[in-house]
Amino acid sequence: MKTGMYAVLLCKPDLKKLSQVKEAILAISGAEIHGEKSEEGKLVVTLESNRQLALADLMDEIKDIPGVIVVSLISNYLDEK
């Protein structure tokens, strides 16, 4: 049985660095941007991994991107296939 771990995040970057933040997020393996309100500087990001601790590491990696103000975990779930 294959297990997938997923997390949905709300990311609030500095509007002046929005494009750099988006580029950095997309460079992270397992990260995708699924929604954006660029006028408000909000990004909806999903993370995928096969280990829960890896999701926490990926979330920390996004928090450490220059220009990211805050990252909030909205939801996480386990998908067993």
PDB file of N, CA, C and O in Angstrom:
ATOM      1  N   MET A   1       0.839  -1.179   0.000  1.00  0.00           N
ATOM      2  CA  MET A   1       0.000   0.000   0.000  1.00  0.00           C
ATOM      3  C   MET A   1       0.888   1.247   0.000  1.00  0.00           C
ATOM      4  O   MET A   1       1.826   1.356   0.790  1.00  0.00           O
ATOM      5  N   LYS A   2       0.579   2.169  -0.887  1.00  0.00           N
ATOM      6  CA  LYS A   2       1.340   3.401  -0.994  1.00  0.00           C
ATOM      7  C   LYS A   2       0.638   4.493  -0.194  1.00  0.00           C
ATOM      8  O   LYS A   2      -0.582   4.639  -0.262  1.00  0.00           O
ATOM      9  N   THR A   3       1.420   5.254   0.563  1.00  0.00           N
ATOM     10  CA  THR A   3       0.871   6.324   1.391  1.00  0.00           C
ATOM     11  C   THR A   3       1.403   7.662   0.923  1.00  0.00           C
ATOM     12  O   THR A   3       2.601   7.819   0.691  1.00  0.00           O
ATOM     13  N   GLY A   4       0.511   8.623   0.785  1.00  0.00           N
ATOM     14  CA  GLY A   4       0.902   9.984   0.435  1.00  0.00           C
ATOM     15  C   GLY A   4       0.469  10.935   1.530  1.00  0.00           C
ATOM     16  O   GLY A   4      -0.655  10.857   2.024  1.00  0.00           O
ATOM     17  N   MET A   5       1.353  11.820   1.902  1.00  0.00           N
ATOM     18  CA  MET A   5       1.065  12.836   2.911  1.00  0.00           C
ATOM     19  C   MET A   5       0.950  14.174   2.174  1.00  0.00           C
ATOM     20  O   MET A   5       1.773  14.496   1.318  1.00  0.00           O
ATOM     21  N   TYR A   6      -0.075  14.940   2.520  1.00  0.00           N
ATOM     22  CA  TYR A   6      -0.332  16.203   1.856  1.00  0.00           C
ATOM     23  C   TYR A   6      -0.578  17.299   2.883  1.00  0.00           C
ATOM     24  O   TYR A   6      -1.136  17.051   3.952  1.00  0.00           O
ATOM     25  N   ALA A   7      -0.159  18.502   2.549  1.00  0.00           N
ATOM     26  CA  ALA A   7      -0.428  19.663   3.385  1.00  0.00           C
ATOM     27  C   ALA A   7      -0.830  20.822   2.480  1.00  0.00           C
ATOM     28  O   ALA A   7      -0.286  20.994   1.390  1.00  0.00           O
ATOM     29  N   VAL A   8      -1.792  21.612   2.950  1.00  0.00           N
ATOM     30  CA  VAL A   8      -2.218  22.812   2.233  1.00  0.00           C
ATOM     31  C   VAL A   8      -1.827  23.999   3.105  1.00  0.00           C
ATOM     32  O   VAL A   8      -2.159  24.057   4.289  1.00  0.00           O
ATOM     33  N   LEU A   9      -1.114  24.944   2.493  1.00  0.00           N
ATOM     34  CA  LEU A   9      -0.594  26.107   3.217  1.00  0.00           C
ATOM     35  C   LEU A   9      -1.115  27.401   2.615  1.00  0.00           C
ATOM     36  O   LEU A   9      -1.405  27.467   1.420  1.00  0.00           O
ATOM     37  N   LEU A  10      -1.232  28.422   3.442  1.00  0.00           N
ATOM     38  CA  LEU A  10      -1.452  29.778   2.970  1.00  0.00           C
ATOM     39  C   LEU A  10      -0.146  30.518   3.218  1.00  0.00           C
ATOM     40  O   LEU A  10       0.336  30.605   4.347  1.00  0.00           O
ATOM     41  N   CYS A  11       0.410  31.042   2.150  1.00  0.00           N
ATOM     42  CA  CYS A  11       1.699  31.730   2.225  1.00  0.00           C
ATOM     43  C   CYS A  11       1.481  33.210   1.918  1.00  0.00           C
ATOM     44  O   CYS A  11       0.841  33.558   0.926  1.00  0.00           O
ATOM     45  N   LYS A  12       2.013  34.069   2.768  1.00  0.00           N
ATOM     46  CA  LYS A  12       1.889  35.520   2.592  1.00  0.00           C
ATOM     47  C   LYS A  12       3.276  36.112   2.360  1.00  0.00           C
ATOM     48  O   LYS A  12       4.019  36.341   3.314  1.00  0.00           O
ATOM     49  N   PRO A  13       3.629  36.360   1.100  1.00  0.00           N
ATOM     50  CA  PRO A  13       4.922  36.975   0.827  1.00  0.00           C
ATOM     51  C   PRO A  13       4.823  38.503   0.748  1.00  0.00           C
ATOM     52  O   PRO A  13       3.736  39.064   0.608  1.00  0.00           O
ATOM     53  N   ASP A  14       5.962  39.147   0.840  1.00  0.00           N
ATOM     54  CA  ASP A  14       6.077  40.579   0.585  1.00  0.00           C
ATOM     55  C   ASP A  14       5.698  40.797  -0.880  1.00  0.00           C
ATOM     56  O   ASP A  14       6.239  40.133  -1.765  1.00  0.00           O
ATOM     57  N   LEU A  15       4.778  41.717  -1.139  1.00  0.00           N
ATOM     58  CA  LEU A  15       4.313  41.948  -2.513  1.00  0.00           C
ATOM     59  C   LEU A  15       5.458  42.310  -3.463  1.00  0.00           C
ATOM     60  O   LEU A  15       5.410  41.973  -4.646  1.00  0.00           O
ATOM     61  N   LYS A  16       6.472  42.986  -2.958  1.00  0.00           N
ATOM     62  CA  LYS A  16       7.611  43.377  -3.805  1.00  0.00           C
ATOM     63  C   LYS A  16       8.449  42.173  -4.221  1.00  0.00           C
ATOM     64  O   LYS A  16       9.214  42.253  -5.182  1.00  0.00           O
ATOM     65  N   LYS A  17       8.312  41.061  -3.508  1.00  0.00           N
ATOM     66  CA  LYS A  17       9.113  39.873  -3.803  1.00  0.00           C
ATOM     67  C   LYS A  17       8.244  38.693  -4.235  1.00  0.00           C
ATOM     68  O   LYS A  17       8.696  37.549  -4.201  1.00  0.00           O
ATOM     69  N   LEU A  18       7.012  38.959  -4.638  1.00  0.00           N
ATOM     70  CA  LEU A  18       6.063  37.904  -4.969  1.00  0.00           C
ATOM     71  C   LEU A  18       6.594  36.960  -6.050  1.00  0.00           C
ATOM     72  O   LEU A  18       6.519  35.741  -5.895  1.00  0.00           O
ATOM     73  N   SER A  19       7.123  37.502  -7.126  1.00  0.00           N
ATOM     74  CA  SER A  19       7.586  36.621  -8.210  1.00  0.00           C
ATOM     75  C   SER A  19       8.778  35.773  -7.776  1.00  0.00           C
ATOM     76  O   SER A  19       8.870  34.609  -8.166  1.00  0.00           O
ATOM     77  N   GLN A  20       9.693  36.326  -6.979  1.00  0.00           N
ATOM     78  CA  GLN A  20      10.834  35.552  -6.491  1.00  0.00           C
ATOM     79  C   GLN A  20      10.386  34.444  -5.539  1.00  0.00           C
ATOM     80  O   GLN A  20      10.918  33.335  -5.570  1.00  0.00           O
ATOM     81  N   VAL A  21       9.404  34.756  -4.697  1.00  0.00           N
ATOM     82  CA  VAL A  21       8.888  33.758  -3.755  1.00  0.00           C
ATOM     83  C   VAL A  21       8.214  32.628  -4.525  1.00  0.00           C
ATOM     84  O   VAL A  21       8.440  31.455  -4.225  1.00  0.00           O
ATOM     85  N   LYS A  22       7.393  32.967  -5.510  1.00  0.00           N
ATOM     86  CA  LYS A  22       6.721  31.943  -6.314  1.00  0.00           C
ATOM     87  C   LYS A  22       7.742  31.047  -7.008  1.00  0.00           C
ATOM     88  O   LYS A  22       7.588  29.826  -7.023  1.00  0.00           O
ATOM     89  N   GLU A  23       8.766  31.638  -7.573  1.00  0.00           N
ATOM     90  CA  GLU A  23       9.817  30.867  -8.242  1.00  0.00           C
ATOM     91  C   GLU A  23      10.516  29.917  -7.263  1.00  0.00           C
ATOM     92  O   GLU A  23      10.784  28.763  -7.596  1.00  0.00           O
ATOM     93  N   ALA A  24      10.805  30.409  -6.063  1.00  0.00           N
ATOM     94  CA  ALA A  24      11.480  29.582  -5.055  1.00  0.00           C
ATOM     95  C   ALA A  24      10.586  28.436  -4.586  1.00  0.00           C
ATOM     96  O   ALA A  24      11.066  27.322  -4.381  1.00  0.00           O
ATOM     97  N   ILE A  25       9.294  28.701  -4.417  1.00  0.00           N
ATOM     98  CA  ILE A  25       8.369  27.640  -4.001  1.00  0.00           C
ATOM     99  C   ILE A  25       8.297  26.563  -5.068  1.00  0.00           C
ATOM    100  O   ILE A  25       8.356  25.374  -4.757  1.00  0.00           O
ATOM    101  N   LEU A  26       8.171  26.969  -6.322  1.00  0.00           N
ATOM    102  CA  LEU A  26       8.056  26.002  -7.412  1.00  0.00           C
ATOM    103  C   LEU A  26       9.331  25.184  -7.610  1.00  0.00           C
ATOM    104  O   LEU A  26       9.292  24.116  -8.220  1.00  0.00           O
ATOM    105  N   ALA A  27      10.446  25.672  -7.103  1.00  0.00           N
ATOM    106  CA  ALA A  27      11.715  24.938  -7.198  1.00  0.00           C
ATOM    107  C   ALA A  27      11.820  23.834  -6.139  1.00  0.00           C
ATOM    108  O   ALA A  27      12.719  22.996  -6.209  1.00  0.00           O
ATOM    109  N   ILE A  28      10.914  23.830  -5.165  1.00  0.00           N
ATOM    110  CA  ILE A  28      10.924  22.821  -4.098  1.00  0.00           C
ATOM    111  C   ILE A  28      10.185  21.581  -4.586  1.00  0.00           C
ATOM    112  O   ILE A  28       9.035  21.658  -5.019  1.00  0.00           O
ATOM    113  N   SER A  29      10.852  20.452  -4.512  1.00  0.00           N
ATOM    114  CA  SER A  29      10.244  19.197  -4.933  1.00  0.00           C
ATOM    115  C   SER A  29       9.034  18.876  -4.055  1.00  0.00           C
ATOM    116  O   SER A  29       9.136  18.886  -2.829  1.00  0.00           O
ATOM    117  N   GLY A  30       7.894  18.593  -4.678  1.00  0.00           N
ATOM    118  CA  GLY A  30       6.684  18.268  -3.941  1.00  0.00           C
ATOM    119  C   GLY A  30       5.809  19.470  -3.637  1.00  0.00           C
ATOM    120  O   GLY A  30       4.758  19.319  -3.015  1.00  0.00           O
ATOM    121  N   ALA A  31       6.217  20.663  -4.062  1.00  0.00           N
ATOM    122  CA  ALA A  31       5.441  21.876  -3.800  1.00  0.00           C
ATOM    123  C   ALA A  31       4.780  22.371  -5.088  1.00  0.00           C
ATOM    124  O   ALA A  31       5.391  22.370  -6.157  1.00  0.00           O
ATOM    125  N   GLU A  32       3.525  22.790  -4.964  1.00  0.00           N
ATOM    126  CA  GLU A  32       2.786  23.367  -6.083  1.00  0.00           C
ATOM    127  C   GLU A  32       1.990  24.563  -5.578  1.00  0.00           C
ATOM    128  O   GLU A  32       1.521  24.578  -4.440  1.00  0.00           O
ATOM    129  N   ILE A  33       1.848  25.555  -6.435  1.00  0.00           N
ATOM    130  CA  ILE A  33       0.999  26.705  -6.126  1.00  0.00           C
ATOM    131  C   ILE A  33      -0.338  26.463  -6.815  1.00  0.00           C
ATOM    132  O   ILE A  33      -0.397  26.331  -8.038  1.00  0.00           O
ATOM    133  N   HIS A  34      -1.406  26.405  -6.030  1.00  0.00           N
ATOM    134  CA  HIS A  34      -2.729  26.096  -6.579  1.00  0.00           C
ATOM    135  C   HIS A  34      -3.651  27.300  -6.641  1.00  0.00           C
ATOM    136  O   HIS A  34      -4.698  27.244  -7.286  1.00  0.00           O
ATOM    137  N   GLY A  35      -3.283  28.371  -5.990  1.00  0.00           N
ATOM    138  CA  GLY A  35      -4.120  29.563  -6.019  1.00  0.00           C
ATOM    139  C   GLY A  35      -3.307  30.785  -5.659  1.00  0.00           C
ATOM    140  O   GLY A  35      -2.290  30.701  -4.969  1.00  0.00           O
ATOM    141  N   GLU A  36      -3.781  31.934  -6.147  1.00  0.00           N
ATOM    142  CA  GLU A  36      -3.048  33.171  -5.891  1.00  0.00           C
ATOM    143  C   GLU A  36      -4.008  34.352  -5.891  1.00  0.00           C
ATOM    144  O   GLU A  36      -4.883  34.460  -6.751  1.00  0.00           O
ATOM    145  N   LYS A  37      -3.831  35.228  -4.920  1.00  0.00           N
ATOM    146  CA  LYS A  37      -4.475  36.538  -4.911  1.00  0.00           C
ATOM    147  C   LYS A  37      -3.331  37.539  -4.888  1.00  0.00           C
ATOM    148  O   LYS A  37      -2.936  38.038  -3.834  1.00  0.00           O
ATOM    149  N   SER A  38      -2.811  37.820  -6.073  1.00  0.00           N
ATOM    150  CA  SER A  38      -1.597  38.629  -6.150  1.00  0.00           C
ATOM    151  C   SER A  38      -1.794  40.039  -5.601  1.00  0.00           C
ATOM    152  O   SER A  38      -0.852  40.628  -5.071  1.00  0.00           O
ATOM    153  N   GLU A  39      -3.017  40.597  -5.720  1.00  0.00           N
ATOM    154  CA  GLU A  39      -3.251  41.943  -5.190  1.00  0.00           C
ATOM    155  C   GLU A  39      -3.168  41.969  -3.668  1.00  0.00           C
ATOM    156  O   GLU A  39      -2.874  43.009  -3.079  1.00  0.00           O
ATOM    157  N   GLU A  40      -3.426  40.825  -3.028  1.00  0.00           N
ATOM    158  CA  GLU A  40      -3.324  40.720  -1.572  1.00  0.00           C
ATOM    159  C   GLU A  40      -2.035  40.014  -1.148  1.00  0.00           C
ATOM    160  O   GLU A  40      -1.707  39.969   0.038  1.00  0.00           O
ATOM    161  N   GLY A  41      -1.315  39.470  -2.114  1.00  0.00           N
ATOM    162  CA  GLY A  41      -0.080  38.765  -1.798  1.00  0.00           C
ATOM    163  C   GLY A  41      -0.307  37.473  -1.056  1.00  0.00           C
ATOM    164  O   GLY A  41       0.395  37.179  -0.088  1.00  0.00           O
ATOM    165  N   LYS A  42      -1.291  36.684  -1.500  1.00  0.00           N
ATOM    166  CA  LYS A  42      -1.570  35.407  -0.848  1.00  0.00           C
ATOM    167  C   LYS A  42      -1.410  34.277  -1.852  1.00  0.00           C
ATOM    168  O   LYS A  42      -1.862  34.375  -2.993  1.00  0.00           O
ATOM    169  N   LEU A  43      -0.763  33.205  -1.416  1.00  0.00           N
ATOM    170  CA  LEU A  43      -0.570  32.022  -2.251  1.00  0.00           C
ATOM    171  C   LEU A  43      -1.106  30.801  -1.517  1.00  0.00           C
ATOM    172  O   LEU A  43      -0.878  30.643  -0.318  1.00  0.00           O
ATOM    173  N   VAL A  44      -1.813  29.944  -2.230  1.00  0.00           N
ATOM    174  CA  VAL A  44      -2.232  28.656  -1.691  1.00  0.00           C
ATOM    175  C   VAL A  44      -1.256  27.624  -2.245  1.00  0.00           C
ATOM    176  O   VAL A  44      -1.128  27.457  -3.458  1.00  0.00           O
ATOM    177  N   VAL A  45      -0.581  26.945  -1.345  1.00  0.00           N
ATOM    178  CA  VAL A  45       0.486  26.010  -1.721  1.00  0.00           C
ATOM    179  C   VAL A  45       0.135  24.627  -1.185  1.00  0.00           C
ATOM    180  O   VAL A  45      -0.327  24.491  -0.052  1.00  0.00           O
ATOM    181  N   THR A  46       0.356  23.605  -2.002  1.00  0.00           N
ATOM    182  CA  THR A  46       0.226  22.232  -1.510  1.00  0.00           C
ATOM    183  C   THR A  46       1.607  21.586  -1.493  1.00  0.00           C
ATOM    184  O   THR A  46       2.450  21.837  -2.354  1.00  0.00           O
ATOM    185  N   LEU A  47       1.802  20.763  -0.502  1.00  0.00           N
ATOM    186  CA  LEU A  47       3.037  19.994  -0.361  1.00  0.00           C
ATOM    187  C   LEU A  47       2.673  18.519  -0.370  1.00  0.00           C
ATOM    188  O   LEU A  47       1.640  18.117   0.166  1.00  0.00           O
ATOM    189  N   GLU A  48       3.529  17.723  -0.982  1.00  0.00           N
ATOM    190  CA  GLU A  48       3.305  16.281  -1.033  1.00  0.00           C
ATOM    191  C   GLU A  48       4.592  15.570  -0.665  1.00  0.00           C
ATOM    192  O   GLU A  48       5.677  15.956  -1.101  1.00  0.00           O
ATOM    193  N   SER A  49       4.461  14.518   0.149  1.00  0.00           N
ATOM    194  CA  SER A  49       5.604  13.719   0.550  1.00  0.00           C
ATOM    195  C   SER A  49       5.112  12.341   0.978  1.00  0.00           C
ATOM    196  O   SER A  49       3.914  12.119   1.148  1.00  0.00           O
ATOM    197  N   ASN A  50       6.050  11.429   1.145  1.00  0.00           N
ATOM    198  CA  ASN A  50       5.679  10.115   1.656  1.00  0.00           C
ATOM    199  C   ASN A  50       5.969  10.000   3.157  1.00  0.00           C
ATOM    200  O   ASN A  50       5.756   8.944   3.754  1.00  0.00           O
ATOM    201  N   ARG A  51       6.456  11.091   3.763  1.00  0.00           N
ATOM    202  CA  ARG A  51       6.737  11.104   5.203  1.00  0.00           C
ATOM    203  C   ARG A  51       6.204  12.398   5.817  1.00  0.00           C
ATOM    204  O   ARG A  51       6.391  13.474   5.249  1.00  0.00           O
ATOM    205  N   GLN A  52       5.548  12.301   6.962  1.00  0.00           N
ATOM    206  CA  GLN A  52       4.982  13.480   7.606  1.00  0.00           C
ATOM    207  C   GLN A  52       6.060  14.474   8.035  1.00  0.00           C
ATOM    208  O   GLN A  52       5.880  15.683   7.886  1.00  0.00           O
ATOM    209  N   LEU A  53       7.172  13.980   8.564  1.00  0.00           N
ATOM    210  CA  LEU A  53       8.241  14.896   8.984  1.00  0.00           C
ATOM    211  C   LEU A  53       8.828  15.652   7.805  1.00  0.00           C
ATOM    212  O   LEU A  53       9.291  16.783   7.955  1.00  0.00           O
ATOM    213  N   ALA A  54       8.809  15.027   6.630  1.00  0.00           N
ATOM    214  CA  ALA A  54       9.302  15.724   5.440  1.00  0.00           C
ATOM    215  C   ALA A  54       8.412  16.920   5.121  1.00  0.00           C
ATOM    216  O   ALA A  54       8.905  17.946   4.653  1.00  0.00           O
ATOM    217  N   LEU A  55       7.110  16.804   5.365  1.00  0.00           N
ATOM    218  CA  LEU A  55       6.215  17.943   5.148  1.00  0.00           C
ATOM    219  C   LEU A  55       6.588  19.109   6.059  1.00  0.00           C
ATOM    220  O   LEU A  55       6.580  20.262   5.625  1.00  0.00           O
ATOM    221  N   ALA A  56       6.911  18.821   7.306  1.00  0.00           N
ATOM    222  CA  ALA A  56       7.330  19.873   8.234  1.00  0.00           C
ATOM    223  C   ALA A  56       8.618  20.528   7.750  1.00  0.00           C
ATOM    224  O   ALA A  56       8.770  21.745   7.847  1.00  0.00           O
ATOM    225  N   ASP A  57       9.540  19.731   7.231  1.00  0.00           N
ATOM    226  CA  ASP A  57      10.786  20.277   6.694  1.00  0.00           C
ATOM    227  C   ASP A  57      10.523  21.170   5.480  1.00  0.00           C
ATOM    228  O   ASP A  57      11.134  22.229   5.339  1.00  0.00           O
ATOM    229  N   LEU A  58       9.612  20.737   4.606  1.00  0.00           N
ATOM    230  CA  LEU A  58       9.272  21.538   3.428  1.00  0.00           C
ATOM    231  C   LEU A  58       8.602  22.843   3.840  1.00  0.00           C
ATOM    232  O   LEU A  58       8.856  23.889   3.242  1.00  0.00           O
ATOM    233  N   MET A  59       7.755  22.786   4.849  1.00  0.00           N
ATOM    234  CA  MET A  59       7.105  23.998   5.346  1.00  0.00           C
ATOM    235  C   MET A  59       8.151  24.973   5.903  1.00  0.00           C
ATOM    236  O   MET A  59       8.069  26.179   5.670  1.00  0.00           O
ATOM    237  N   ASP A  60       9.129  24.444   6.636  1.00  0.00           N
ATOM    238  CA  ASP A  60      10.217  25.293   7.147  1.00  0.00           C
ATOM    239  C   ASP A  60      11.028  25.887   6.003  1.00  0.00           C
ATOM    240  O   ASP A  60      11.466  27.036   6.074  1.00  0.00           O
ATOM    241  N   GLU A  61      11.226  25.104   4.952  1.00  0.00           N
ATOM    242  CA  GLU A  61      11.965  25.596   3.793  1.00  0.00           C
ATOM    243  C   GLU A  61      11.244  26.785   3.152  1.00  0.00           C
ATOM    244  O   GLU A  61      11.879  27.756   2.741  1.00  0.00           O
ATOM    245  N   ILE A  62       9.928  26.703   3.072  1.00  0.00           N
ATOM    246  CA  ILE A  62       9.150  27.819   2.521  1.00  0.00           C
ATOM    247  C   ILE A  62       9.225  29.025   3.453  1.00  0.00           C
ATOM    248  O   ILE A  62       9.354  30.156   2.985  1.00  0.00           O
ATOM    249  N   LYS A  63       9.146  28.801   4.759  1.00  0.00           N
ATOM    250  CA  LYS A  63       9.249  29.902   5.727  1.00  0.00           C
ATOM    251  C   LYS A  63      10.577  30.638   5.592  1.00  0.00           C
ATOM    252  O   LYS A  63      10.651  31.840   5.846  1.00  0.00           O
ATOM    253  N   ASP A  64      11.628  29.918   5.192  1.00  0.00           N
ATOM    254  CA  ASP A  64      12.968  30.508   5.104  1.00  0.00           C
ATOM    255  C   ASP A  64      13.241  31.215   3.782  1.00  0.00           C
ATOM    256  O   ASP A  64      14.317  31.786   3.605  1.00  0.00           O
ATOM    257  N   ILE A  65      12.293  31.192   2.853  1.00  0.00           N
ATOM    258  CA  ILE A  65      12.493  31.885   1.577  1.00  0.00           C
ATOM    259  C   ILE A  65      12.491  33.389   1.832  1.00  0.00           C
ATOM    260  O   ILE A  65      11.576  33.903   2.475  1.00  0.00           O
ATOM    261  N   PRO A  66      13.510  34.104   1.332  1.00  0.00           N
ATOM    262  CA  PRO A  66      13.531  35.563   1.508  1.00  0.00           C
ATOM    263  C   PRO A  66      12.272  36.193   0.897  1.00  0.00           C
ATOM    264  O   PRO A  66      11.928  35.923  -0.254  1.00  0.00           O
ATOM    265  N   GLY A  67      11.604  37.022   1.671  1.00  0.00           N
ATOM    266  CA  GLY A  67      10.392  37.681   1.211  1.00  0.00           C
ATOM    267  C   GLY A  67       9.122  37.043   1.734  1.00  0.00           C
ATOM    268  O   GLY A  67       8.048  37.627   1.592  1.00  0.00           O
ATOM    269  N   VAL A  68       9.205  35.861   2.338  1.00  0.00           N
ATOM    270  CA  VAL A  68       8.027  35.229   2.926  1.00  0.00           C
ATOM    271  C   VAL A  68       7.797  35.828   4.310  1.00  0.00           C
ATOM    272  O   VAL A  68       8.686  35.812   5.162  1.00  0.00           O
ATOM    273  N   ILE A  69       6.596  36.356   4.522  1.00  0.00           N
ATOM    274  CA  ILE A  69       6.261  36.977   5.795  1.00  0.00           C
ATOM    275  C   ILE A  69       5.711  35.938   6.769  1.00  0.00           C
ATOM    276  O   ILE A  69       6.140  35.869   7.920  1.00  0.00           O
ATOM    277  N   VAL A  70       4.758  35.130   6.300  1.00  0.00           N
ATOM    278  CA  VAL A  70       4.142  34.122   7.168  1.00  0.00           C
ATOM    279  C   VAL A  70       3.655  32.946   6.330  1.00  0.00           C
ATOM    280  O   VAL A  70       3.264  33.102   5.173  1.00  0.00           O
ATOM    281  N   VAL A  71       3.690  31.770   6.941  1.00  0.00           N
ATOM    282  CA  VAL A  71       3.150  30.546   6.336  1.00  0.00           C
ATOM    283  C   VAL A  71       2.228  29.909   7.369  1.00  0.00           C
ATOM    284  O   VAL A  71       2.622  29.691   8.515  1.00  0.00           O
ATOM    285  N   SER A  72       1.004  29.613   6.956  1.00  0.00           N
ATOM    286  CA  SER A  72       0.022  29.002   7.858  1.00  0.00           C
ATOM    287  C   SER A  72      -0.427  27.660   7.296  1.00  0.00           C
ATOM    288  O   SER A  72      -0.744  27.545   6.112  1.00  0.00           O
ATOM    289  N   LEU A  73      -0.451  26.654   8.151  1.00  0.00           N
ATOM    290  CA  LEU A  73      -0.967  25.353   7.756  1.00  0.00           C
ATOM    291  C   LEU A  73      -2.491  25.423   7.788  1.00  0.00           C
ATOM    292  O   LEU A  73      -3.083  25.731   8.823  1.00  0.00           O
ATOM    293  N   ILE A  74      -3.115  25.137   6.660  1.00  0.00           N
ATOM    294  CA  ILE A  74      -4.572  25.171   6.552  1.00  0.00           C
ATOM    295  C   ILE A  74      -5.150  23.772   6.769  1.00  0.00           C
ATOM    296  O   ILE A  74      -6.152  23.604   7.465  1.00  0.00           O
ATOM    297  N   SER A  75      -4.507  22.777   6.167  1.00  0.00           N
ATOM    298  CA  SER A  75      -5.011  21.402   6.253  1.00  0.00           C
ATOM    299  C   SER A  75      -3.883  20.434   5.952  1.00  0.00           C
ATOM    300  O   SER A  75      -2.948  20.755   5.220  1.00  0.00           O
ATOM    301  N   ASN A  76      -3.984  19.251   6.525  1.00  0.00           N
ATOM    302  CA  ASN A  76      -3.079  18.172   6.119  1.00  0.00           C
ATOM    303  C   ASN A  76      -3.864  16.862   6.137  1.00  0.00           C
ATOM    304  O   ASN A  76      -4.800  16.694   6.919  1.00  0.00           O
ATOM    305  N   TYR A  77      -3.472  15.955   5.276  1.00  0.00           N
ATOM    306  CA  TYR A  77      -4.175  14.687   5.217  1.00  0.00           C
ATOM    307  C   TYR A  77      -3.298  13.587   4.680  1.00  0.00           C
ATOM    308  O   TYR A  77      -2.266  13.822   4.051  1.00  0.00           O
ATOM    309  N   LEU A  78      -3.741  12.390   4.947  1.00  0.00           N
ATOM    310  CA  LEU A  78      -3.031  11.164   4.575  1.00  0.00           C
ATOM    311  C   LEU A  78      -3.893  10.435   3.544  1.00  0.00           C
ATOM    312  O   LEU A  78      -5.090  10.237   3.750  1.00  0.00           O
ATOM    313  N   ASP A  79      -3.279  10.043   2.448  1.00  0.00           N
ATOM    314  CA  ASP A  79      -3.992   9.312   1.403  1.00  0.00           C
ATOM    315  C   ASP A  79      -3.316   7.956   1.257  1.00  0.00           C
ATOM    316  O   ASP A  79      -2.170   7.873   0.814  1.00  0.00           O
ATOM    317  N   GLU A  80      -4.019   6.902   1.627  1.00  0.00           N
ATOM    318  CA  GLU A  80      -3.482   5.553   1.503  1.00  0.00           C
ATOM    319  C   GLU A  80      -4.045   4.929   0.234  1.00  0.00           C
ATOM    320  O   GLU A  80      -5.259   4.808   0.066  1.00  0.00           O
ATOM    321  N   LYS A  81      -3.148   4.541  -0.642  1.00  0.00           N
ATOM    322  CA  LYS A  81      -3.572   3.935  -1.918  1.00  0.00           C
ATOM    323  C   LYS A  81      -3.180   2.472  -1.959  1.00  0.00           C
ATOM    324  O   LYS A  81      -3.448   1.788  -2.947  1.00  0.00           O
TER     325      LYS A  81
END
